Amino acid sequence: MRHNVFLKFSFFLVIGLQCVIAQDSIPQNQPIDTTKIDTVVIRRELFKVKSIPRGVNLTSPFISFKKTKPLNKPFKRFRVPSFWEKINKLGFSASEVAFVNWNAGGNNSISAIANGKFERNYKFRYVQWNNKLDLRYGANIQEGQKPRKTDDAIRFSSAFSYRRDTISNWYYSARANFNTQFYSGFKYPERETPISRFMAPGYFFFGAGTSYLPEGNKFNLYISPVTLKSTFVLDQDLADKGAFGVQKAILDANGNVIQKGETKLIELGFLINQNWETTIAKNVVMRHGLSLYTDYLSSFGNIDIDWELNFDLVVNKYINASIGTHIIYDDDILFNEVKDTNGVVIDQGVQRIQFKQLLGIGLAYDF
């Protein structure tokens, strides 16, 4: 009995001593991974980091100059960001048809249109100032005929807008527009008497109102309850005929001019102007511009319409195509004037819708 108790006691004593030795002692056969030299400790082996904590930025100690390019231009110092945006675009499109022994018939012809678009826009916090100039001129030459004009326009607009805070998209605005043409226009094939010239007509709009200009969108809605419209006819022959709504000359019984016609017409009215540019498909940009005007004093309710709709199809950086329409209706412009055998006007004519359609493929250059 005592022998069995002694054996059990010895067994538990040996096990307890082994547990104490395993916890409080360091095995003597484990190699030391550092070497001490004075106070410097050099690690013999480097272990690769297997897990990198998120947010740690590791840099490579190797430097490569394979992708380094020489500095061909002088170094530019830091410049304060400009609040001006500029756009310069030049375009030229042409078409040509030539026939040699063509059984179906036809005339050789060449058509060309040149255009330029320049913008200078300023925007900073409460203020926007947009300036735009559009220039267009086109001509057509057919075999056996003199050149004929196909497009002619000078359009300039400037709008200054101010808002009270940077949250609202509504601005107080003042706007000025100017429209005319480069060269004389004729009712072909007649070429002796022009029906329009430079500054005959010329239109100048100036007014104040409010604009809706949403951030990040090329959208502009301008509403002006007070707009001054000035129509200039600086060709006296056209002014004497009362062209474009000006007061015509007073004639005697023999047709001699007693009082010359007025060269300007001043109107005061209500103007709505809306412009929008957006990408409707890949490489297809739509540009829309609509102007509605009615005069308070003489013909309130008769609305003058000027509407342009254009689609630009971009082939690459230098080649594009464009298709567009332009509709004009002006209550002051009359068509189909009727004269008697003595040349006296017996019917002033009627108002009609003016329509123009353009299609061209050509070159474009931005700078």
JOSUL-V659466 format. One record per residue. N is the residue number from 1. RES is the residue in one letter. PSI is psi in radians with two decimals (NA if undefined). BURIAL is b if it has 24 or more other ideal C-beta (glycine too) atoms within 12 Angstrom, else e. D_LAST is the distance of its C-alpha to the last C-alpha in Angstrom with 2 decimals. Layout:
BEGIN
n->N res->RES psi->PSI burial->BURIAL d_last->D_LAST
n->N res->RES psi->PSI burial->BURIAL d_last->D_LAST
END
This chain:
BEGIN
n->1 res->M psi->-0.90 burial->e d_last->111.57
n->2 res->R psi->-0.60 burial->e d_last->110.82
n->3 res->H psi->-0.73 burial->e d_last->109.44
n->4 res->N psi->-0.68 burial->e d_last->106.90
n->5 res->V psi->-0.69 burial->e d_last->105.76
n->6 res->F psi->-0.69 burial->e d_last->105.31
n->7 res->L psi->-0.72 burial->e d_last->103.14
n->8 res->K psi->-0.70 burial->e d_last->100.87
n->9 res->F psi->-0.72 burial->e d_last->100.51
n->10 res->S psi->-0.69 burial->e d_last->99.63
n->11 res->F psi->-0.82 burial->e d_last->97.02
n->12 res->F psi->-0.55 burial->e d_last->95.13
n->13 res->L psi->-0.74 burial->e d_last->95.40
n->14 res->V psi->-0.75 burial->e d_last->93.76
n->15 res->I psi->-0.72 burial->e d_last->90.90
n->16 res->G psi->-0.71 burial->e d_last->90.26
n->17 res->L psi->-0.67 burial->e d_last->90.22
n->18 res->Q psi->-0.66 burial->e d_last->87.65
n->19 res->C psi->-0.71 burial->e d_last->85.32
n->20 res->V psi->-0.75 burial->e d_last->85.63
n->21 res->I psi->-0.69 burial->e d_last->84.99
n->22 res->A psi->-0.54 burial->e d_last->81.91
n->23 res->Q psi->-0.58 burial->e d_last->80.29
n->24 res->D psi->0.10 burial->e d_last->81.26
n->25 res->S psi->2.65 burial->e d_last->81.10
n->26 res->I psi->2.24 burial->e d_last->78.41
n->27 res->P psi->2.43 burial->e d_last->79.18
n->28 res->Q psi->-0.26 burial->e d_last->79.98
n->29 res->N psi->0.09 burial->e d_last->78.54
n->30 res->Q psi->2.28 burial->e d_last->74.79
n->31 res->P psi->2.53 burial->e d_last->72.73
n->32 res->I psi->2.25 burial->e d_last->71.02
n->33 res->D psi->0.15 burial->e d_last->67.22
n->34 res->T psi->2.72 burial->e d_last->66.80
n->35 res->T psi->2.20 burial->e d_last->68.28
n->36 res->K psi->2.19 burial->e d_last->69.07
n->37 res->I psi->1.85 burial->e d_last->68.68
n->38 res->D psi->-2.03 burial->e d_last->69.73
n->39 res->T psi->0.12 burial->e d_last->67.34
n->40 res->V psi->2.32 burial->e d_last->64.42
n->41 res->V psi->2.11 burial->e d_last->64.20
n->42 res->I psi->2.20 burial->e d_last->62.44
n->43 res->R psi->2.30 burial->e d_last->61.73
n->44 res->R psi->-0.71 burial->e d_last->62.82
n->45 res->E psi->2.48 burial->e d_last->60.80
n->46 res->L psi->2.19 burial->e d_last->57.32
n->47 res->F psi->2.34 burial->e d_last->57.06
n->48 res->K psi->2.36 burial->e d_last->53.76
n->49 res->V psi->2.11 burial->e d_last->52.52
n->50 res->K psi->-0.63 burial->e d_last->52.85
n->51 res->S psi->2.17 burial->e d_last->51.53
n->52 res->I psi->2.15 burial->e d_last->48.56
n->53 res->P psi->2.58 burial->e d_last->48.56
n->54 res->R psi->2.37 burial->e d_last->45.54
n->55 res->G psi->-0.15 burial->e d_last->43.18
n->56 res->V psi->2.28 burial->e d_last->44.06
n->57 res->N psi->1.90 burial->e d_last->41.13
n->58 res->L psi->2.33 burial->e d_last->42.27
n->59 res->T psi->2.56 burial->e d_last->40.36
n->60 res->S psi->2.35 burial->e d_last->40.84
n->61 res->P psi->-0.07 burial->e d_last->42.46
n->62 res->F psi->2.44 burial->e d_last->40.87
n->63 res->I psi->2.23 burial->e d_last->37.76
n->64 res->S psi->2.43 burial->e d_last->35.69
n->65 res->F psi->0.34 burial->e d_last->33.10
n->66 res->K psi->-0.65 burial->e d_last->32.30
n->67 res->K psi->0.16 burial->e d_last->28.84
n->68 res->T psi->2.27 burial->e d_last->28.00
n->69 res->K psi->2.61 burial->e d_last->25.13
n->70 res->P psi->2.63 burial->e d_last->25.06
n->71 res->L psi->1.69 burial->e d_last->22.91
n->72 res->N psi->-0.48 burial->e d_last->20.76
n->73 res->K psi->2.64 burial->e d_last->18.71
n->74 res->P psi->2.58 burial->e d_last->20.63
n->75 res->F psi->2.32 burial->e d_last->21.54
n->76 res->K psi->2.22 burial->e d_last->19.75
n->77 res->R psi->2.87 burial->e d_last->22.23
n->78 res->F psi->2.35 burial->e d_last->22.14
n->79 res->R psi->2.55 burial->e d_last->20.25
n->80 res->V psi->2.28 burial->e d_last->21.29
n->81 res->P psi->2.38 burial->e d_last->19.00
n->82 res->S psi->2.56 burial->e d_last->17.10
n->83 res->F psi->0.15 burial->e d_last->18.06
n->84 res->W psi->2.42 burial->e d_last->15.00
n->85 res->E psi->2.24 burial->e d_last->12.33
n->86 res->K psi->2.53 burial->e d_last->9.24
n->87 res->I psi->2.18 burial->e d_last->7.46
n->88 res->N psi->2.04 burial->e d_last->5.43
n->89 res->K psi->2.30 burial->b d_last->6.69
n->90 res->L psi->2.38 burial->e d_last->8.57
n->91 res->G psi->2.64 burial->b d_last->11.69
n->92 res->F psi->2.22 burial->b d_last->14.87
n->93 res->S psi->2.56 burial->b d_last->18.10
n->94 res->A psi->2.66 burial->e d_last->21.47
n->95 res->S psi->2.59 burial->e d_last->24.98
n->96 res->E psi->2.43 burial->e d_last->28.01
n->97 res->V psi->2.24 burial->e d_last->31.72
n->98 res->A psi->2.44 burial->e d_last->34.32
n->99 res->F psi->2.41 burial->e d_last->38.10
n->100 res->V psi->2.00 burial->e d_last->40.82
n->101 res->N psi->0.79 burial->e d_last->44.37
n->102 res->W psi->2.00 burial->e d_last->43.12
n->103 res->N psi->-0.57 burial->e d_last->46.23
n->104 res->A psi->-0.23 burial->e d_last->44.57
n->105 res->G psi->2.99 burial->e d_last->43.19
n->106 res->G psi->2.83 burial->e d_last->39.88
n->107 res->N psi->2.43 burial->e d_last->37.79
n->108 res->N psi->2.40 burial->e d_last->34.98
n->109 res->S psi->2.70 burial->e d_last->31.77
n->110 res->I psi->2.31 burial->e d_last->28.05
n->111 res->S psi->2.49 burial->b d_last->25.62
n->112 res->A psi->2.52 burial->b d_last->21.97
n->113 res->I psi->2.26 burial->b d_last->19.58
n->114 res->A psi->2.49 burial->b d_last->16.28
n->115 res->N psi->2.72 burial->b d_last->14.30
n->116 res->G psi->2.49 burial->b d_last->11.49
n->117 res->K psi->2.19 burial->b d_last->10.91
n->118 res->F psi->2.29 burial->e d_last->10.07
n->119 res->E psi->2.49 burial->b d_last->11.61
n->120 res->R psi->1.89 burial->e d_last->12.97
n->121 res->N psi->2.34 burial->b d_last->15.47
n->122 res->Y psi->2.37 burial->e d_last->18.07
n->123 res->K psi->2.18 burial->b d_last->20.59
n->124 res->F psi->1.97 burial->e d_last->23.44
n->125 res->R psi->-1.69 burial->e d_last->26.85
n->126 res->Y psi->-0.18 burial->e d_last->28.45
n->127 res->V psi->2.40 burial->e d_last->25.74
n->128 res->Q psi->2.41 burial->b d_last->22.76
n->129 res->W psi->1.92 burial->b d_last->20.98
n->130 res->N psi->2.27 burial->b d_last->18.56
n->131 res->N psi->2.31 burial->b d_last->17.00
n->132 res->K psi->2.38 burial->b d_last->15.52
n->133 res->L psi->2.16 burial->b d_last->15.18
n->134 res->D psi->2.26 burial->b d_last->15.54
n->135 res->L psi->2.31 burial->b d_last->16.20
n->136 res->R psi->2.46 burial->b d_last->18.00
n->137 res->Y psi->2.34 burial->b d_last->20.38
n->138 res->G psi->2.68 burial->b d_last->22.36
n->139 res->A psi->2.72 burial->b d_last->25.48
n->140 res->N psi->2.34 burial->b d_last->28.17
n->141 res->I psi->2.11 burial->e d_last->30.50
n->142 res->Q psi->2.68 burial->e d_last->33.76
n->143 res->E psi->2.21 burial->e d_last->36.53
n->144 res->G psi->0.10 burial->e d_last->39.02
n->145 res->Q psi->2.77 burial->e d_last->37.01
n->146 res->K psi->2.77 burial->e d_last->34.78
n->147 res->P psi->2.54 burial->e d_last->31.12
n->148 res->R psi->2.48 burial->b d_last->30.76
n->149 res->K psi->2.38 burial->b d_last->28.02
n->150 res->T psi->-0.40 burial->b d_last->26.75
n->151 res->D psi->2.49 burial->b d_last->24.05
n->152 res->D psi->2.01 burial->b d_last->23.38
n->153 res->A psi->2.44 burial->b d_last->21.93
n->154 res->I psi->2.03 burial->b d_last->20.56
n->155 res->R psi->2.20 burial->b d_last->20.29
n->156 res->F psi->2.41 burial->b d_last->19.64
n->157 res->S psi->2.54 burial->b d_last->20.80
n->158 res->S psi->2.25 burial->b d_last->21.31
n->159 res->A psi->2.24 burial->b d_last->23.35
n->160 res->F psi->2.21 burial->b d_last->24.91
n->161 res->S psi->2.53 burial->b d_last->26.71
n->162 res->Y psi->2.42 burial->b d_last->29.23
n->163 res->R psi->2.76 burial->b d_last->31.34
n->164 res->R psi->-0.54 burial->e d_last->34.49
n->165 res->D psi->2.99 burial->e d_last->33.78
n->166 res->T psi->0.09 burial->e d_last->31.13
n->167 res->I psi->-0.71 burial->e d_last->32.97
n->168 res->S psi->2.56 burial->e d_last->32.96
n->169 res->N psi->0.07 burial->e d_last->30.17
n->170 res->W psi->2.34 burial->e d_last->31.67
n->171 res->Y psi->2.66 burial->b d_last->30.43
n->172 res->Y psi->2.28 burial->b d_last->31.89
n->173 res->S psi->2.62 burial->b d_last->29.38
n->174 res->A psi->2.36 burial->b d_last->29.06
n->175 res->R psi->2.50 burial->b d_last->26.81
n->176 res->A psi->2.32 burial->b d_last->26.08
n->177 res->N psi->2.54 burial->b d_last->24.86
n->178 res->F psi->2.26 burial->b d_last->24.72
n->179 res->N psi->2.38 burial->b d_last->24.81
n->180 res->T psi->-2.78 burial->b d_last->25.73
n->181 res->Q psi->2.91 burial->b d_last->24.99
n->182 res->F psi->-0.87 burial->b d_last->24.19
n->183 res->Y psi->2.87 burial->b d_last->27.23
n->184 res->S psi->2.54 burial->e d_last->30.86
n->185 res->G psi->2.56 burial->b d_last->31.91
n->186 res->F psi->2.78 burial->e d_last->35.16
n->187 res->K psi->1.54 burial->e d_last->37.46
n->188 res->Y psi->2.55 burial->e d_last->37.49
n->189 res->P psi->0.02 burial->e d_last->39.49
n->190 res->E psi->2.29 burial->e d_last->40.62
n->191 res->R psi->0.10 burial->e d_last->38.49
n->192 res->E psi->-0.69 burial->e d_last->40.67
n->193 res->T psi->1.92 burial->e d_last->40.26
n->194 res->P psi->2.55 burial->b d_last->36.79
n->195 res->I psi->-0.13 burial->b d_last->36.61
n->196 res->S psi->2.73 burial->b d_last->33.45
n->197 res->R psi->-3.14 burial->b d_last->31.49
n->198 res->F psi->2.22 burial->e d_last->28.75
n->199 res->M psi->0.41 burial->b d_last->29.89
n->200 res->A psi->1.38 burial->b d_last->32.70
n->201 res->P psi->2.86 burial->b d_last->32.01
n->202 res->G psi->2.31 burial->b d_last->29.68
n->203 res->Y psi->2.33 burial->b d_last->29.66
n->204 res->F psi->2.15 burial->b d_last->29.20
n->205 res->F psi->2.38 burial->b d_last->29.81
n->206 res->F psi->2.22 burial->b d_last->30.52
n->207 res->G psi->3.14 burial->b d_last->32.26
n->208 res->A psi->2.62 burial->b d_last->32.77
n->209 res->G psi->-2.41 burial->b d_last->33.49
n->210 res->T psi->2.64 burial->b d_last->32.32
n->211 res->S psi->2.54 burial->b d_last->29.28
n->212 res->Y psi->1.97 burial->b d_last->29.17
n->213 res->L psi->1.55 burial->b d_last->25.98
n->214 res->P psi->2.58 burial->e d_last->26.66
n->215 res->E psi->2.41 burial->e d_last->24.95
n->216 res->G psi->-0.04 burial->e d_last->22.39
n->217 res->N psi->2.45 burial->e d_last->22.42
n->218 res->K psi->1.13 burial->b d_last->20.16
n->219 res->F psi->2.39 burial->e d_last->23.38
n->220 res->N psi->2.05 burial->b d_last->24.47
n->221 res->L psi->2.12 burial->b d_last->28.01
n->222 res->Y psi->2.20 burial->b d_last->29.02
n->223 res->I psi->2.10 burial->b d_last->32.70
n->224 res->S psi->1.94 burial->b d_last->33.94
n->225 res->P psi->-0.24 burial->e d_last->37.66
n->226 res->V psi->1.80 burial->e d_last->37.31
n->227 res->T psi->2.27 burial->b d_last->34.72
n->228 res->L psi->2.16 burial->b d_last->35.19
n->229 res->K psi->2.15 burial->b d_last->34.14
n->230 res->S psi->2.19 burial->b d_last->34.24
n->231 res->T psi->2.13 burial->b d_last->34.36
n->232 res->F psi->2.32 burial->b d_last->34.12
n->233 res->V psi->1.56 burial->b d_last->35.67
n->234 res->L psi->0.16 burial->b d_last->35.45
n->235 res->D psi->2.06 burial->b d_last->37.06
n->236 res->Q psi->-0.61 burial->e d_last->40.79
n->237 res->D psi->-0.74 burial->b d_last->41.97
n->238 res->L psi->-0.64 burial->b d_last->40.01
n->239 res->A psi->-0.68 burial->b d_last->41.12
n->240 res->D psi->-0.48 burial->b d_last->44.74
n->241 res->K psi->-0.12 burial->b d_last->44.49
n->242 res->G psi->0.51 burial->b d_last->43.34
n->243 res->A psi->2.52 burial->b d_last->40.02
n->244 res->F psi->0.46 burial->b d_last->37.79
n->245 res->G psi->-0.07 burial->b d_last->40.60
n->246 res->V psi->2.85 burial->b d_last->41.37
n->247 res->Q psi->2.14 burial->e d_last->45.02
n->248 res->K psi->2.97 burial->b d_last->46.14
n->249 res->A psi->2.71 burial->b d_last->48.41
n->250 res->I psi->2.19 burial->e d_last->52.18
n->251 res->L psi->2.69 burial->e d_last->54.15
n->252 res->D psi->-3.00 burial->e d_last->57.82
n->253 res->A psi->-0.42 burial->e d_last->60.13
n->254 res->N psi->0.03 burial->e d_last->59.06
n->255 res->G psi->0.17 burial->e d_last->55.35
n->256 res->N psi->2.57 burial->e d_last->54.69
n->257 res->V psi->2.08 burial->e d_last->52.20
n->258 res->I psi->-0.76 burial->e d_last->54.08
n->259 res->Q psi->2.22 burial->e d_last->51.17
n->260 res->K psi->2.71 burial->e d_last->47.54
n->261 res->G psi->2.69 burial->b d_last->45.24
n->262 res->E psi->2.51 burial->b d_last->43.03
n->263 res->T psi->0.06 burial->b d_last->39.39
n->264 res->K psi->2.71 burial->b d_last->38.23
n->265 res->L psi->2.17 burial->b d_last->39.14
n->266 res->I psi->2.27 burial->b d_last->38.89
n->267 res->E psi->2.70 burial->b d_last->39.15
n->268 res->L psi->2.17 burial->b d_last->39.28
n->269 res->G psi->-2.83 burial->b d_last->38.63
n->270 res->F psi->2.28 burial->b d_last->37.22
n->271 res->L psi->2.35 burial->b d_last->33.58
n->272 res->I psi->2.21 burial->b d_last->32.06
n->273 res->N psi->2.28 burial->b d_last->28.34
n->274 res->Q psi->2.27 burial->b d_last->26.84
n->275 res->N psi->2.48 burial->b d_last->23.33
n->276 res->W psi->2.32 burial->b d_last->22.64
n->277 res->E psi->2.21 burial->b d_last->19.91
n->278 res->T psi->2.75 burial->e d_last->21.13
n->279 res->T psi->2.01 burial->e d_last->21.13
n->280 res->I psi->-0.29 burial->e d_last->24.48
n->281 res->A psi->3.03 burial->e d_last->24.42
n->282 res->K psi->2.14 burial->e d_last->22.51
n->283 res->N psi->0.36 burial->e d_last->19.28
n->284 res->V psi->2.06 burial->e d_last->20.56
n->285 res->V psi->2.29 burial->b d_last->19.10
n->286 res->M psi->2.34 burial->e d_last->21.26
n->287 res->R psi->2.18 burial->b d_last->20.30
n->288 res->H psi->2.32 burial->b d_last->23.38
n->289 res->G psi->2.19 burial->b d_last->24.10
n->290 res->L psi->2.31 burial->b d_last->27.70
n->291 res->S psi->2.23 burial->b d_last->29.27
n->292 res->L psi->2.26 burial->b d_last->33.07
n->293 res->Y psi->2.41 burial->b d_last->34.94
n->294 res->T psi->2.51 burial->b d_last->38.65
n->295 res->D psi->2.36 burial->b d_last->40.50
n->296 res->Y psi->-0.65 burial->e d_last->43.35
n->297 res->L psi->-0.86 burial->e d_last->45.34
n->298 res->S psi->-0.59 burial->e d_last->45.90
n->299 res->S psi->0.96 burial->e d_last->44.80
n->300 res->F psi->2.29 burial->e d_last->44.36
n->301 res->G psi->-0.45 burial->e d_last->43.88
n->302 res->N psi->2.00 burial->e d_last->42.13
n->303 res->I psi->2.18 burial->e d_last->38.58
n->304 res->D psi->2.29 burial->b d_last->35.63
n->305 res->I psi->2.34 burial->b d_last->33.14
n->306 res->D psi->1.86 burial->b d_last->29.46
n->307 res->W psi->2.16 burial->b d_last->28.13
n->308 res->E psi->2.36 burial->b d_last->24.98
n->309 res->L psi->2.06 burial->b d_last->24.60
n->310 res->N psi->2.56 burial->b d_last->21.79
n->311 res->F psi->2.16 burial->b d_last->21.25
n->312 res->D psi->2.15 burial->b d_last->18.06
n->313 res->L psi->1.94 burial->b d_last->19.05
n->314 res->V psi->2.06 burial->e d_last->16.43
n->315 res->V psi->-0.90 burial->e d_last->17.79
n->316 res->N psi->-2.83 burial->e d_last->15.19
n->317 res->K psi->-0.52 burial->e d_last->11.51
n->318 res->Y psi->-0.14 burial->e d_last->11.50
n->319 res->I psi->2.29 burial->e d_last->14.69
n->320 res->N psi->2.95 burial->b d_last->15.83
n->321 res->A psi->2.64 burial->b d_last->18.78
n->322 res->S psi->2.52 burial->b d_last->19.59
n->323 res->I psi->2.37 burial->e d_last->22.97
n->324 res->G psi->2.88 burial->b d_last->23.88
n->325 res->T psi->2.69 burial->e d_last->26.66
n->326 res->H psi->2.13 burial->b d_last->27.13
n->327 res->I psi->2.29 burial->e d_last->30.55
n->328 res->I psi->2.35 burial->b d_last->31.81
n->329 res->Y psi->2.04 burial->b d_last->35.29
n->330 res->D psi->2.16 burial->b d_last->36.30
n->331 res->D psi->-0.35 burial->b d_last->39.97
n->332 res->D psi->-0.16 burial->b d_last->39.85
n->333 res->I psi->2.13 burial->b d_last->38.72
n->334 res->L psi->2.62 burial->e d_last->41.73
n->335 res->F psi->2.79 burial->e d_last->42.20
n->336 res->N psi->0.94 burial->e d_last->45.21
n->337 res->E psi->2.44 burial->e d_last->46.86
n->338 res->V psi->2.27 burial->e d_last->50.50
n->339 res->K psi->2.69 burial->e d_last->52.43
n->340 res->D psi->-3.00 burial->e d_last->56.09
n->341 res->T psi->-0.39 burial->e d_last->57.57
n->342 res->N psi->0.02 burial->e d_last->57.43
n->343 res->G psi->0.15 burial->e d_last->53.70
n->344 res->V psi->2.33 burial->e d_last->54.29
n->345 res->V psi->2.14 burial->e d_last->52.02
n->346 res->I psi->-0.23 burial->e d_last->54.20
n->347 res->D psi->2.11 burial->e d_last->51.55
n->348 res->Q psi->-0.36 burial->e d_last->48.25
n->349 res->G psi->-3.03 burial->e d_last->46.70
n->350 res->V psi->2.81 burial->e d_last->45.26
n->351 res->Q psi->2.53 burial->e d_last->42.04
n->352 res->R psi->2.75 burial->e d_last->40.09
n->353 res->I psi->2.27 burial->e d_last->37.08
n->354 res->Q psi->2.29 burial->e d_last->34.08
n->355 res->F psi->2.37 burial->e d_last->32.20
n->356 res->K psi->2.41 burial->b d_last->29.17
n->357 res->Q psi->2.36 burial->e d_last->27.83
n->358 res->L psi->2.48 burial->b d_last->24.71
n->359 res->L psi->2.17 burial->e d_last->24.02
n->360 res->G psi->2.67 burial->b d_last->21.44
n->361 res->I psi->2.22 burial->b d_last->19.79
n->362 res->G psi->-2.74 burial->b d_last->16.92
n->363 res->L psi->2.60 burial->b d_last->13.51
n->364 res->A psi->2.51 burial->b d_last->10.19
n->365 res->Y psi->2.18 burial->e d_last->6.65
n->366 res->D psi->2.43 burial->e d_last->3.80
n->367 res->F psi->NA burial->e d_last->0.00
END
